Amino acid sequence: MKEITPEEANKALKEQAENVERKDLEKVLEKEQKIEDRFRNNSSLTGYFAKSKSMFSLIKDYWNGNYRQVPWKTIAAVTGALLYVLMPLDLIPDFIPVAGYLDDAGVIAACLTLVNDDLVTYEKWKAFEK
């Protein structure tokens, strides 16, 4: 079974994030249920489900103008990572049993490492806002 290296995950995330435009945020929000289902239904991704909820929440609050204390590179990385999960043909095609979502998990892990501080700051802000 092919495994994705951290370097491959970082490269895939970088390539995805570099191409993110504002319309991609809208696409991620429109496909939220489908992307969340991938997190719920694949053992490689289920451990990231709670963080995916925070990632979607961040994008929603950014999209709606409620939270702008975050650099665009963070928004682009989160959006890019979530779009990557949606892509069926990526480093390891999703139709390959078990292994098909390992690259998705690697890209999400790379994204969370990259944006951790911004996501934690956002989560604190969100908790205070409630």
Backbone as XML, in Angstrom:
<?xml version="1.0"?>
<chain id="A" units="angstrom">
  <residue number="1" name="MET">
    <atom name="N" x="0.848" y="-1.179" z="0.000"/>
    <atom name="CA" x="0.000" y="0.000" z="0.000"/>
    <atom name="C" x="0.894" y="1.242" z="0.000"/>
  </residue>
  <residue number="2" name="LYS">
    <atom name="N" x="0.677" y="2.151" z="-0.940"/>
    <atom name="CA" x="1.468" y="3.378" z="-1.023"/>
    <atom name="C" x="1.035" y="4.348" z="0.068"/>
  </residue>
  <residue number="3" name="GLU">
    <atom name="N" x="2.025" y="4.903" z="0.738"/>
    <atom name="CA" x="1.740" y="5.931" z="1.729"/>
    <atom name="C" x="2.291" y="7.253" z="1.228"/>
  </residue>
  <residue number="4" name="ILE">
    <atom name="N" x="1.659" y="8.304" z="1.615"/>
    <atom name="CA" x="2.096" y="9.634" z="1.217"/>
    <atom name="C" x="3.109" y="10.134" z="2.239"/>
  </residue>
  <residue number="5" name="THR">
    <atom name="N" x="4.164" y="10.745" z="1.760"/>
    <atom name="CA" x="5.164" y="11.300" z="2.662"/>
    <atom name="C" x="4.711" y="12.695" z="3.095"/>
  </residue>
  <residue number="6" name="PRO">
    <atom name="N" x="5.228" y="13.173" z="4.224"/>
    <atom name="CA" x="4.895" y="14.550" z="4.622"/>
    <atom name="C" x="5.290" y="15.576" z="3.551"/>
  </residue>
  <residue number="7" name="GLU">
    <atom name="N" x="6.368" y="15.326" z="2.873"/>
    <atom name="CA" x="6.792" y="16.249" z="1.813"/>
    <atom name="C" x="5.779" y="16.279" z="0.675"/>
  </residue>
  <residue number="8" name="GLU">
    <atom name="N" x="5.275" y="15.096" z="0.292"/>
    <atom name="CA" x="4.258" y="15.030" z="-0.769"/>
    <atom name="C" x="2.969" y="15.725" z="-0.330"/>
  </residue>
  <residue number="9" name="ALA">
    <atom name="N" x="2.603" y="15.543" z="0.934"/>
    <atom name="CA" x="1.395" y="16.187" z="1.457"/>
    <atom name="C" x="1.558" y="17.697" z="1.462"/>
  </residue>
  <residue number="10" name="ASN">
    <atom name="N" x="2.714" y="18.174" z="1.910"/>
    <atom name="CA" x="2.957" y="19.619" z="1.919"/>
    <atom name="C" x="2.956" y="20.194" z="0.507"/>
  </residue>
  <residue number="11" name="LYS">
    <atom name="N" x="3.543" y="19.475" z="-0.429"/>
    <atom name="CA" x="3.575" y="19.939" z="-1.824"/>
    <atom name="C" x="2.156" y="20.002" z="-2.400"/>
  </residue>
  <residue number="12" name="ALA">
    <atom name="N" x="1.356" y="18.959" z="-2.148"/>
    <atom name="CA" x="-0.023" y="18.946" z="-2.649"/>
    <atom name="C" x="-0.827" y="20.086" z="-2.036"/>
  </residue>
  <residue number="13" name="LEU">
    <atom name="N" x="-0.648" y="20.319" z="-0.733"/>
    <atom name="CA" x="-1.353" y="21.414" z="-0.066"/>
    <atom name="C" x="-0.926" y="22.753" z="-0.656"/>
  </residue>
  <residue number="14" name="LYS">
    <atom name="N" x="0.365" y="22.948" z="-0.833"/>
    <atom name="CA" x="0.866" y="24.211" z="-1.380"/>
    <atom name="C" x="0.294" y="24.464" z="-2.774"/>
  </residue>
  <residue number="15" name="GLU">
    <atom name="N" x="0.320" y="23.431" z="-3.614"/>
    <atom name="CA" x="-0.215" y="23.581" z="-4.974"/>
    <atom name="C" x="-1.701" y="23.921" z="-4.943"/>
  </residue>
  <residue number="16" name="GLN">
    <atom name="N" x="-2.431" y="23.257" z="-4.075"/>
    <atom name="CA" x="-3.872" y="23.508" z="-3.975"/>
    <atom name="C" x="-4.134" y="24.920" z="-3.453"/>
  </residue>
  <residue number="17" name="ALA">
    <atom name="N" x="-3.431" y="25.314" z="-2.395"/>
    <atom name="CA" x="-3.666" y="26.616" z="-1.765"/>
    <atom name="C" x="-3.279" y="27.768" z="-2.678"/>
  </residue>
  <residue number="18" name="GLU">
    <atom name="N" x="-2.237" y="27.598" z="-3.476"/>
    <atom name="CA" x="-1.792" y="28.672" z="-4.375"/>
    <atom name="C" x="-2.846" y="29.022" z="-5.419"/>
  </residue>
  <residue number="19" name="ASN">
    <atom name="N" x="-3.728" y="28.095" z="-5.709"/>
    <atom name="CA" x="-4.746" y="28.326" z="-6.737"/>
    <atom name="C" x="-6.103" y="28.736" z="-6.175"/>
  </residue>
  <residue number="20" name="VAL">
    <atom name="N" x="-6.199" y="28.866" z="-4.865"/>
    <atom name="CA" x="-7.489" y="29.205" z="-4.251"/>
    <atom name="C" x="-7.852" y="30.649" z="-4.548"/>
  </residue>
  <residue number="21" name="GLU">
    <atom name="N" x="-9.095" y="30.826" z="-4.960"/>
    <atom name="CA" x="-9.674" y="32.147" z="-5.206"/>
    <atom name="C" x="-10.930" y="32.268" z="-4.357"/>
  </residue>
  <residue number="22" name="ARG">
    <atom name="N" x="-11.461" y="33.444" z="-4.287"/>
    <atom name="CA" x="-12.655" y="33.688" z="-3.463"/>
    <atom name="C" x="-13.806" y="32.743" z="-3.836"/>
  </residue>
  <residue number="23" name="LYS">
    <atom name="N" x="-13.960" y="32.457" z="-5.127"/>
    <atom name="CA" x="-15.047" y="31.568" z="-5.560"/>
    <atom name="C" x="-14.884" y="30.157" z="-4.985"/>
  </residue>
  <residue number="24" name="ASP">
    <atom name="N" x="-13.654" y="29.776" z="-4.650"/>
    <atom name="CA" x="-13.420" y="28.449" z="-4.073"/>
    <atom name="C" x="-13.960" y="28.347" z="-2.651"/>
  </residue>
  <residue number="25" name="LEU">
    <atom name="N" x="-13.984" y="29.460" z="-1.928"/>
    <atom name="CA" x="-14.583" y="29.454" z="-0.596"/>
    <atom name="C" x="-16.069" y="29.118" z="-0.712"/>
  </residue>
  <residue number="26" name="GLU">
    <atom name="N" x="-16.710" y="29.738" z="-1.692"/>
    <atom name="CA" x="-18.129" y="29.474" z="-1.931"/>
    <atom name="C" x="-18.348" y="28.005" z="-2.300"/>
  </residue>
  <residue number="27" name="LYS">
    <atom name="N" x="-17.466" y="27.468" z="-3.128"/>
    <atom name="CA" x="-17.573" y="26.057" z="-3.527"/>
    <atom name="C" x="-17.444" y="25.135" z="-2.313"/>
  </residue>
  <residue number="28" name="VAL">
    <atom name="N" x="-16.482" y="25.415" z="-1.450"/>
    <atom name="CA" x="-16.299" y="24.598" z="-0.244"/>
    <atom name="C" x="-17.548" y="24.662" z="0.627"/>
  </residue>
  <residue number="29" name="LEU">
    <atom name="N" x="-18.091" y="25.852" z="0.796"/>
    <atom name="CA" x="-19.291" y="25.988" z="1.631"/>
    <atom name="C" x="-20.494" y="25.279" z="1.012"/>
  </residue>
  <residue number="30" name="GLU">
    <atom name="N" x="-20.613" y="25.324" z="-0.317"/>
    <atom name="CA" x="-21.702" y="24.621" z="-0.994"/>
    <atom name="C" x="-21.564" y="23.102" z="-0.861"/>
  </residue>
  <residue number="31" name="LYS">
    <atom name="N" x="-20.331" y="22.613" z="-0.797"/>
    <atom name="CA" x="-20.054" y="21.172" z="-0.749"/>
    <atom name="C" x="-19.759" y="20.685" z="0.675"/>
  </residue>
  <residue number="32" name="GLU">
    <atom name="N" x="-20.069" y="21.509" z="1.662"/>
    <atom name="CA" x="-19.741" y="21.175" z="3.049"/>
    <atom name="C" x="-20.237" y="19.787" z="3.461"/>
  </residue>
  <residue number="33" name="GLN">
    <atom name="N" x="-21.479" y="19.482" z="3.177"/>
    <atom name="CA" x="-22.040" y="18.188" z="3.586"/>
    <atom name="C" x="-21.281" y="17.028" z="2.938"/>
  </residue>
  <residue number="34" name="LYS">
    <atom name="N" x="-21.011" y="17.151" z="1.673"/>
    <atom name="CA" x="-20.298" y="16.094" z="0.955"/>
    <atom name="C" x="-18.890" y="15.896" z="1.526"/>
  </residue>
  <residue number="35" name="ILE">
    <atom name="N" x="-18.205" y="16.999" z="1.805"/>
    <atom name="CA" x="-16.857" y="16.912" z="2.370"/>
    <atom name="C" x="-16.915" y="16.325" z="3.775"/>
  </residue>
  <residue number="36" name="GLU">
    <atom name="N" x="-17.865" y="16.776" z="4.584"/>
    <atom name="CA" x="-18.004" y="16.221" z="5.939"/>
    <atom name="C" x="-18.296" y="14.730" z="5.899"/>
  </residue>
  <residue number="37" name="ASP">
    <atom name="N" x="-19.092" y="14.305" z="4.949"/>
    <atom name="CA" x="-19.373" y="12.874" z="4.814"/>
    <atom name="C" x="-18.093" y="12.084" z="4.560"/>
  </residue>
  <residue number="38" name="ARG">
    <atom name="N" x="-17.183" y="12.663" z="3.805"/>
    <atom name="CA" x="-15.898" y="11.981" z="3.562"/>
    <atom name="C" x="-15.120" y="11.843" z="4.867"/>
  </residue>
  <residue number="39" name="PHE">
    <atom name="N" x="-15.167" y="12.867" z="5.704"/>
    <atom name="CA" x="-14.493" y="12.786" z="7.011"/>
    <atom name="C" x="-15.150" y="11.726" z="7.895"/>
  </residue>
  <residue number="40" name="ARG">
    <atom name="N" x="-16.473" y="11.685" z="7.881"/>
    <atom name="CA" x="-17.208" y="10.739" z="8.720"/>
    <atom name="C" x="-17.033" y="9.288" z="8.276"/>
  </residue>
  <residue number="41" name="ASN">
    <atom name="N" x="-16.998" y="9.054" z="6.982"/>
    <atom name="CA" x="-17.107" y="7.702" z="6.440"/>
    <atom name="C" x="-15.790" y="7.043" z="6.049"/>
  </residue>
  <residue number="42" name="ASN">
    <atom name="N" x="-14.679" y="7.671" z="6.322"/>
    <atom name="CA" x="-13.389" y="7.102" z="5.945"/>
    <atom name="C" x="-12.460" y="7.078" z="7.151"/>
  </residue>
  <residue number="43" name="SER">
    <atom name="N" x="-12.012" y="5.889" z="7.492"/>
    <atom name="CA" x="-11.216" y="5.727" z="8.712"/>
    <atom name="C" x="-9.959" y="6.586" z="8.711"/>
  </residue>
  <residue number="44" name="SER">
    <atom name="N" x="-9.415" y="6.880" z="7.558"/>
    <atom name="CA" x="-8.217" y="7.725" z="7.490"/>
    <atom name="C" x="-8.516" y="9.172" z="7.881"/>
  </residue>
  <residue number="45" name="LEU">
    <atom name="N" x="-9.771" y="9.583" z="7.759"/>
    <atom name="CA" x="-10.136" y="10.982" z="7.995"/>
    <atom name="C" x="-10.950" y="11.220" z="9.267"/>
  </residue>
  <residue number="46" name="THR">
    <atom name="N" x="-11.544" y="10.191" z="9.848"/>
    <atom name="CA" x="-12.461" y="10.408" z="10.974"/>
    <atom name="C" x="-11.801" y="11.122" z="12.152"/>
  </residue>
  <residue number="47" name="GLY">
    <atom name="N" x="-10.518" y="10.901" z="12.355"/>
    <atom name="CA" x="-9.823" y="11.575" z="13.453"/>
    <atom name="C" x="-9.727" y="13.082" z="13.271"/>
  </residue>
  <residue number="48" name="TYR">
    <atom name="N" x="-9.964" y="13.542" z="12.072"/>
    <atom name="CA" x="-9.900" y="14.975" z="11.774"/>
    <atom name="C" x="-11.279" y="15.622" z="11.693"/>
  </residue>
  <residue number="49" name="PHE">
    <atom name="N" x="-12.324" y="14.880" z="12.010"/>
    <atom name="CA" x="-13.684" y="15.404" z="11.833"/>
    <atom name="C" x="-13.914" y="16.671" z="12.657"/>
  </residue>
  <residue number="50" name="ALA">
    <atom name="N" x="-13.534" y="16.661" z="13.933"/>
    <atom name="CA" x="-13.764" y="17.840" z="14.783"/>
    <atom name="C" x="-13.031" y="19.055" z="14.233"/>
  </residue>
  <residue number="51" name="LYS">
    <atom name="N" x="-11.802" y="18.862" z="13.790"/>
    <atom name="CA" x="-11.046" y="19.986" z="13.231"/>
    <atom name="C" x="-11.654" y="20.458" z="11.907"/>
  </residue>
  <residue number="52" name="SER">
    <atom name="N" x="-12.228" y="19.519" z="11.151"/>
    <atom name="CA" x="-12.869" y="19.939" z="9.902"/>
    <atom name="C" x="-14.044" y="20.872" z="10.196"/>
  </residue>
  <residue number="53" name="LYS">
    <atom name="N" x="-14.741" y="20.626" z="11.300"/>
    <atom name="CA" x="-15.854" y="21.512" z="11.683"/>
    <atom name="C" x="-15.327" y="22.924" z="11.967"/>
  </residue>
  <residue number="54" name="SER">
    <atom name="N" x="-14.182" y="23.009" z="12.654"/>
    <atom name="CA" x="-13.582" y="24.315" z="12.924"/>
    <atom name="C" x="-13.122" y="24.975" z="11.633"/>
  </residue>
  <residue number="55" name="MET">
    <atom name="N" x="-12.591" y="24.180" z="10.724"/>
    <atom name="CA" x="-12.131" y="24.720" z="9.444"/>
    <atom name="C" x="-13.304" y="25.306" z="8.658"/>
  </residue>
  <residue number="56" name="PHE">
    <atom name="N" x="-14.415" y="24.581" z="8.624"/>
    <atom name="CA" x="-15.605" y="25.099" z="7.934"/>
    <atom name="C" x="-16.134" y="26.349" z="8.621"/>
  </residue>
  <residue number="57" name="SER">
    <atom name="N" x="-16.141" y="26.342" z="9.934"/>
    <atom name="CA" x="-16.620" y="27.491" z="10.683"/>
    <atom name="C" x="-15.766" y="28.724" z="10.397"/>
  </residue>
  <residue number="58" name="LEU">
    <atom name="N" x="-14.455" y="28.537" z="10.348"/>
    <atom name="CA" x="-13.545" y="29.635" z="10.020"/>
    <atom name="C" x="-13.860" y="30.208" z="8.637"/>
  </residue>
  <residue number="59" name="ILE">
    <atom name="N" x="-14.029" y="29.332" z="7.678"/>
    <atom name="CA" x="-14.328" y="29.797" z="6.318"/>
    <atom name="C" x="-15.659" y="30.543" z="6.285"/>
  </residue>
  <residue number="60" name="LYS">
    <atom name="N" x="-16.672" y="30.017" z="6.979"/>
    <atom name="CA" x="-17.982" y="30.694" z="7.012"/>
    <atom name="C" x="-17.861" y="32.083" z="7.617"/>
  </residue>
  <residue number="61" name="ASP">
    <atom name="N" x="-17.178" y="32.182" z="8.757"/>
    <atom name="CA" x="-17.053" y="33.486" z="9.405"/>
    <atom name="C" x="-16.213" y="34.450" z="8.574"/>
  </residue>
  <residue number="62" name="TYR">
    <atom name="N" x="-15.225" y="33.934" z="7.886"/>
    <atom name="CA" x="-14.441" y="34.786" z="6.981"/>
    <atom name="C" x="-15.316" y="35.238" z="5.805"/>
  </residue>
  <residue number="63" name="TRP">
    <atom name="N" x="-16.019" y="34.304" z="5.203"/>
    <atom name="CA" x="-16.887" y="34.583" z="4.050"/>
    <atom name="C" x="-17.938" y="35.639" z="4.397"/>
  </residue>
  <residue number="64" name="ASN">
    <atom name="N" x="-18.518" y="35.517" z="5.594"/>
    <atom name="CA" x="-19.572" y="36.435" z="6.016"/>
    <atom name="C" x="-19.033" y="37.752" z="6.578"/>
  </residue>
  <residue number="65" name="GLY">
    <atom name="N" x="-17.714" y="37.872" z="6.693"/>
    <atom name="CA" x="-17.121" y="39.105" z="7.204"/>
    <atom name="C" x="-17.115" y="39.203" z="8.713"/>
  </residue>
  <residue number="66" name="ASN">
    <atom name="N" x="-17.455" y="38.128" z="9.403"/>
    <atom name="CA" x="-17.498" y="38.152" z="10.862"/>
    <atom name="C" x="-16.119" y="38.023" z="11.504"/>
  </residue>
  <residue number="67" name="TYR">
    <atom name="N" x="-15.189" y="37.419" z="10.779"/>
    <atom name="CA" x="-13.849" y="37.195" z="11.312"/>
    <atom name="C" x="-12.833" y="37.408" z="10.199"/>
  </residue>
  <residue number="68" name="ARG">
    <atom name="N" x="-12.061" y="38.470" z="10.333"/>
    <atom name="CA" x="-11.055" y="38.787" z="9.322"/>
    <atom name="C" x="-9.653" y="38.880" z="9.929"/>
  </residue>
  <residue number="69" name="GLN">
    <atom name="N" x="-9.502" y="38.479" z="11.182"/>
    <atom name="CA" x="-8.201" y="38.547" z="11.843"/>
    <atom name="C" x="-7.361" y="37.314" z="11.509"/>
  </residue>
  <residue number="70" name="VAL">
    <atom name="N" x="-7.334" y="36.972" z="10.245"/>
    <atom name="CA" x="-6.628" y="35.784" z="9.789"/>
    <atom name="C" x="-6.007" y="36.103" z="8.429"/>
  </residue>
  <residue number="71" name="PRO">
    <atom name="N" x="-4.768" y="35.674" z="8.222"/>
    <atom name="CA" x="-4.162" y="35.941" z="6.912"/>
    <atom name="C" x="-4.815" y="35.133" z="5.799"/>
  </residue>
  <residue number="72" name="TRP">
    <atom name="N" x="-4.798" y="35.696" z="4.593"/>
    <atom name="CA" x="-5.372" y="35.001" z="3.442"/>
    <atom name="C" x="-4.719" y="33.643" z="3.256"/>
  </residue>
  <residue number="73" name="LYS">
    <atom name="N" x="-3.415" y="33.519" z="3.525"/>
    <atom name="CA" x="-2.724" y="32.240" z="3.323"/>
    <atom name="C" x="-3.345" y="31.138" z="4.188"/>
  </residue>
  <residue number="74" name="THR">
    <atom name="N" x="-3.867" y="31.483" z="5.349"/>
    <atom name="CA" x="-4.544" y="30.493" z="6.199"/>
    <atom name="C" x="-5.863" y="30.083" z="5.568"/>
  </residue>
  <residue number="75" name="ILE">
    <atom name="N" x="-6.628" y="31.063" z="5.124"/>
    <atom name="CA" x="-7.899" y="30.766" z="4.463"/>
    <atom name="C" x="-7.651" y="29.925" z="3.213"/>
  </residue>
  <residue number="76" name="ALA">
    <atom name="N" x="-6.638" y="30.278" z="2.437"/>
    <atom name="CA" x="-6.323" y="29.534" z="1.216"/>
    <atom name="C" x="-5.892" y="28.105" z="1.538"/>
  </residue>
  <residue number="77" name="ALA">
    <atom name="N" x="-5.096" y="27.923" z="2.584"/>
    <atom name="CA" x="-4.646" y="26.576" z="2.956"/>
    <atom name="C" x="-5.814" y="25.717" z="3.419"/>
  </residue>
  <residue number="78" name="VAL">
    <atom name="N" x="-6.682" y="26.271" z="4.250"/>
    <atom name="CA" x="-7.846" y="25.525" z="4.737"/>
    <atom name="C" x="-8.773" y="25.184" z="3.575"/>
  </residue>
  <residue number="79" name="THR">
    <atom name="N" x="-9.050" y="26.153" z="2.741"/>
    <atom name="CA" x="-9.914" y="25.916" z="1.582"/>
    <atom name="C" x="-9.285" y="24.889" z="0.651"/>
  </residue>
  <residue number="80" name="GLY">
    <atom name="N" x="-8.009" y="25.043" z="0.388"/>
    <atom name="CA" x="-7.307" y="24.099" z="-0.480"/>
    <atom name="C" x="-7.332" y="22.684" z="0.064"/>
  </residue>
  <residue number="81" name="ALA">
    <atom name="N" x="-7.120" y="22.540" z="1.358"/>
    <atom name="CA" x="-7.134" y="21.201" z="1.973"/>
    <atom name="C" x="-8.522" y="20.578" z="1.883"/>
  </residue>
  <residue number="82" name="LEU">
    <atom name="N" x="-9.553" y="21.360" z="2.153"/>
    <atom name="CA" x="-10.917" y="20.820" z="2.078"/>
    <atom name="C" x="-11.292" y="20.476" z="0.641"/>
  </residue>
  <residue number="83" name="LEU">
    <atom name="N" x="-10.866" y="21.279" z="-0.308"/>
    <atom name="CA" x="-11.109" y="20.955" z="-1.714"/>
    <atom name="C" x="-10.360" y="19.695" z="-2.118"/>
  </residue>
  <residue number="84" name="TYR">
    <atom name="N" x="-9.174" y="19.514" z="-1.573"/>
    <atom name="CA" x="-8.384" y="18.317" z="-1.880"/>
    <atom name="C" x="-9.142" y="17.057" z="-1.452"/>
  </residue>
  <residue number="85" name="VAL">
    <atom name="N" x="-9.769" y="17.112" z="-0.299"/>
    <atom name="CA" x="-10.554" y="15.964" z="0.189"/>
    <atom name="C" x="-11.686" y="15.655" z="-0.781"/>
  </residue>
  <residue number="86" name="LEU">
    <atom name="N" x="-12.204" y="16.655" z="-1.424"/>
    <atom name="CA" x="-13.309" y="16.491" z="-2.363"/>
    <atom name="C" x="-12.869" y="15.881" z="-3.695"/>
  </residue>
  <residue number="87" name="MET">
    <atom name="N" x="-11.597" y="16.048" z="-4.060"/>
    <atom name="CA" x="-11.107" y="15.576" z="-5.362"/>
    <atom name="C" x="-10.967" y="14.045" z="-5.369"/>
  </residue>
  <residue number="88" name="PRO">
    <atom name="N" x="-11.641" y="13.357" z="-6.274"/>
    <atom name="CA" x="-11.526" y="11.896" z="-6.309"/>
    <atom name="C" x="-10.210" y="11.404" z="-6.899"/>
  </residue>
  <residue number="89" name="LEU">
    <atom name="N" x="-9.622" y="12.171" z="-7.790"/>
    <atom name="CA" x="-8.359" y="11.771" z="-8.419"/>
    <atom name="C" x="-7.265" y="12.712" z="-7.951"/>
  </residue>
  <residue number="90" name="ASP">
    <atom name="N" x="-6.486" y="12.246" z="-6.991"/>
    <atom name="CA" x="-5.402" y="13.048" z="-6.455"/>
    <atom name="C" x="-4.163" y="12.169" z="-6.363"/>
  </residue>
  <residue number="91" name="LEU">
    <atom name="N" x="-3.288" y="12.381" z="-5.420"/>
    <atom name="CA" x="-2.059" y="11.582" z="-5.354"/>
    <atom name="C" x="-2.341" y="10.088" z="-5.291"/>
  </residue>
  <residue number="92" name="ILE">
    <atom name="N" x="-3.309" y="9.716" z="-4.453"/>
    <atom name="CA" x="-3.777" y="8.328" z="-4.396"/>
    <atom name="C" x="-5.276" y="8.388" z="-4.678"/>
  </residue>
  <residue number="93" name="PRO">
    <atom name="N" x="-5.733" y="7.919" z="-5.825"/>
    <atom name="CA" x="-7.162" y="8.018" z="-6.163"/>
    <atom name="C" x="-8.056" y="7.424" z="-5.076"/>
  </residue>
  <residue number="94" name="ASP">
    <atom name="N" x="-9.138" y="8.142" z="-4.779"/>
    <atom name="CA" x="-10.023" y="7.762" z="-3.673"/>
    <atom name="C" x="-10.716" y="6.418" z="-3.869"/>
  </residue>
  <residue number="95" name="PHE">
    <atom name="N" x="-10.798" y="5.930" z="-5.089"/>
    <atom name="CA" x="-11.478" y="4.650" z="-5.300"/>
    <atom name="C" x="-10.629" y="3.451" z="-4.870"/>
  </residue>
  <residue number="96" name="ILE">
    <atom name="N" x="-9.370" y="3.675" z="-4.538"/>
    <atom name="CA" x="-8.512" y="2.581" z="-4.056"/>
    <atom name="C" x="-8.871" y="2.323" z="-2.594"/>
  </residue>
  <residue number="97" name="PRO">
    <atom name="N" x="-9.349" y="1.122" z="-2.272"/>
    <atom name="CA" x="-9.774" y="0.835" z="-0.895"/>
    <atom name="C" x="-8.675" y="1.137" z="0.122"/>
  </residue>
  <residue number="98" name="VAL">
    <atom name="N" x="-9.065" y="1.677" z="1.238"/>
    <atom name="CA" x="-8.229" y="2.043" z="2.377"/>
    <atom name="C" x="-7.190" y="3.105" z="2.012"/>
  </residue>
  <residue number="99" name="ALA">
    <atom name="N" x="-6.320" y="2.827" z="1.072"/>
    <atom name="CA" x="-5.227" y="3.741" z="0.730"/>
    <atom name="C" x="-5.714" y="5.027" z="0.075"/>
  </residue>
  <residue number="100" name="GLY">
    <atom name="N" x="-6.882" y="4.997" z="-0.525"/>
    <atom name="CA" x="-7.371" y="6.136" z="-1.291"/>
    <atom name="C" x="-7.534" y="7.421" z="-0.513"/>
  </residue>
  <residue number="101" name="TYR">
    <atom name="N" x="-7.683" y="7.314" z="0.794"/>
    <atom name="CA" x="-7.863" y="8.520" z="1.605"/>
    <atom name="C" x="-6.644" y="8.849" z="2.452"/>
  </residue>
  <residue number="102" name="LEU">
    <atom name="N" x="-5.577" y="8.068" z="2.326"/>
    <atom name="CA" x="-4.367" y="8.356" z="3.094"/>
    <atom name="C" x="-3.743" y="9.681" z="2.683"/>
  </residue>
  <residue number="103" name="ASP">
    <atom name="N" x="-3.757" y="9.978" z="1.393"/>
    <atom name="CA" x="-3.203" y="11.256" z="0.951"/>
    <atom name="C" x="-4.074" y="12.415" z="1.425"/>
  </residue>
  <residue number="104" name="ASP">
    <atom name="N" x="-5.393" y="12.209" z="1.442"/>
    <atom name="CA" x="-6.291" y="13.248" z="1.944"/>
    <atom name="C" x="-5.961" y="13.554" z="3.407"/>
  </residue>
  <residue number="105" name="ALA">
    <atom name="N" x="-5.771" y="12.498" z="4.195"/>
    <atom name="CA" x="-5.425" y="12.667" z="5.613"/>
    <atom name="C" x="-4.081" y="13.376" z="5.748"/>
  </residue>
  <residue number="106" name="GLY">
    <atom name="N" x="-3.134" y="13.031" z="4.886"/>
    <atom name="CA" x="-1.829" y="13.689" z="4.925"/>
    <atom name="C" x="-1.915" y="15.166" z="4.618"/>
  </residue>
  <residue number="107" name="VAL">
    <atom name="N" x="-2.740" y="15.532" z="3.654"/>
    <atom name="CA" x="-2.914" y="16.941" z="3.297"/>
    <atom name="C" x="-3.624" y="17.694" z="4.426"/>
  </residue>
  <residue number="108" name="ILE">
    <atom name="N" x="-4.632" y="17.083" z="5.027"/>
    <atom name="CA" x="-5.311" y="17.723" z="6.164"/>
    <atom name="C" x="-4.332" y="17.911" z="7.316"/>
  </residue>
  <residue number="109" name="ALA">
    <atom name="N" x="-3.530" y="16.889" z="7.613"/>
    <atom name="CA" x="-2.537" y="16.989" z="8.688"/>
    <atom name="C" x="-1.532" y="18.110" z="8.394"/>
  </residue>
  <residue number="110" name="ALA">
    <atom name="N" x="-1.074" y="18.192" z="7.149"/>
    <atom name="CA" x="-0.137" y="19.250" z="6.763"/>
    <atom name="C" x="-0.780" y="20.626" z="6.941"/>
  </residue>
  <residue number="111" name="CYS">
    <atom name="N" x="-2.035" y="20.731" z="6.549"/>
    <atom name="CA" x="-2.759" y="21.990" z="6.690"/>
    <atom name="C" x="-2.889" y="22.382" z="8.164"/>
  </residue>
  <residue number="112" name="LEU">
    <atom name="N" x="-3.286" y="21.427" z="8.990"/>
    <atom name="CA" x="-3.467" y="21.732" z="10.411"/>
    <atom name="C" x="-2.152" y="22.142" z="11.059"/>
  </residue>
  <residue number="113" name="THR">
    <atom name="N" x="-1.061" y="21.550" z="10.645"/>
    <atom name="CA" x="0.253" y="21.954" z="11.158"/>
    <atom name="C" x="0.548" y="23.391" z="10.748"/>
  </residue>
  <residue number="114" name="LEU">
    <atom name="N" x="0.259" y="23.714" z="9.511"/>
    <atom name="CA" x="0.539" y="25.042" z="8.973"/>
    <atom name="C" x="-0.320" y="26.134" z="9.621"/>
  </residue>
  <residue number="115" name="VAL">
    <atom name="N" x="-1.594" y="25.852" z="9.844"/>
    <atom name="CA" x="-2.531" y="26.894" z="10.306"/>
    <atom name="C" x="-2.904" y="26.765" z="11.779"/>
  </residue>
  <residue number="116" name="ASN">
    <atom name="N" x="-2.245" y="25.887" z="12.505"/>
    <atom name="CA" x="-2.637" y="25.596" z="13.883"/>
    <atom name="C" x="-2.822" y="26.852" z="14.736"/>
  </residue>
  <residue number="117" name="ASP">
    <atom name="N" x="-1.833" y="27.742" z="14.729"/>
    <atom name="CA" x="-1.930" y="28.931" z="15.581"/>
    <atom name="C" x="-3.135" y="29.792" z="15.205"/>
  </residue>
  <residue number="118" name="ASP">
    <atom name="N" x="-3.341" y="29.996" z="13.922"/>
    <atom name="CA" x="-4.485" y="30.798" z="13.475"/>
    <atom name="C" x="-5.807" y="30.116" z="13.813"/>
  </residue>
  <residue number="119" name="LEU">
    <atom name="N" x="-5.862" y="28.793" z="13.697"/>
    <atom name="CA" x="-7.097" y="28.066" z="13.995"/>
    <atom name="C" x="-7.399" y="28.099" z="15.494"/>
  </residue>
  <residue number="120" name="VAL">
    <atom name="N" x="-6.376" y="27.960" z="16.327"/>
    <atom name="CA" x="-6.566" y="28.038" z="17.782"/>
    <atom name="C" x="-7.046" y="29.440" z="18.174"/>
  </residue>
  <residue number="121" name="THR">
    <atom name="N" x="-6.435" y="30.470" z="17.583"/>
    <atom name="CA" x="-6.872" y="31.845" z="17.855"/>
    <atom name="C" x="-8.321" y="32.034" z="17.447"/>
  </residue>
  <residue number="122" name="TYR">
    <atom name="N" x="-8.685" y="31.504" z="16.286"/>
    <atom name="CA" x="-10.070" y="31.595" z="15.823"/>
    <atom name="C" x="-11.011" y="30.857" z="16.769"/>
  </residue>
  <residue number="123" name="GLU">
    <atom name="N" x="-10.641" y="29.641" z="17.181"/>
    <atom name="CA" x="-11.499" y="28.854" z="18.075"/>
    <atom name="C" x="-11.728" y="29.577" z="19.402"/>
  </residue>
  <residue number="124" name="LYS">
    <atom name="N" x="-10.704" y="30.255" z="19.910"/>
    <atom name="CA" x="-10.859" y="31.048" z="21.140"/>
    <atom name="C" x="-11.814" y="32.208" z="20.902"/>
  </residue>
  <residue number="125" name="TRP">
    <atom name="N" x="-11.653" y="32.891" z="19.770"/>
    <atom name="CA" x="-12.548" y="33.997" z="19.425"/>
    <atom name="C" x="-13.976" y="33.480" z="19.313"/>
  </residue>
  <residue number="126" name="LYS">
    <atom name="N" x="-14.153" y="32.348" z="18.654"/>
    <atom name="CA" x="-15.487" y="31.779" z="18.445"/>
    <atom name="C" x="-16.134" y="31.427" z="19.777"/>
  </residue>
  <residue number="127" name="ALA">
    <atom name="N" x="-15.367" y="30.834" z="20.693"/>
    <atom name="CA" x="-15.895" y="30.472" z="22.021"/>
    <atom name="C" x="-16.327" y="31.719" z="22.793"/>
  </residue>
  <residue number="128" name="PHE">
    <atom name="N" x="-15.585" y="32.794" z="22.636"/>
    <atom name="CA" x="-15.911" y="34.045" z="23.318"/>
    <atom name="C" x="-17.148" y="34.691" z="22.714"/>
  </residue>
  <residue number="129" name="GLU">
    <atom name="N" x="-17.340" y="34.534" z="21.412"/>
    <atom name="CA" x="-18.469" y="35.133" z="20.694"/>
    <atom name="C" x="-19.798" y="34.489" z="21.036"/>
  </residue>
  <residue number="130" name="LYS">
    <atom name="N" x="-19.768" y="33.250" z="21.490"/>
    <atom name="CA" x="-21.030" y="32.531" z="21.737"/>
    <atom name="C" x="-21.752" y="32.997" z="22.948"/>
  </residue>
</chain>
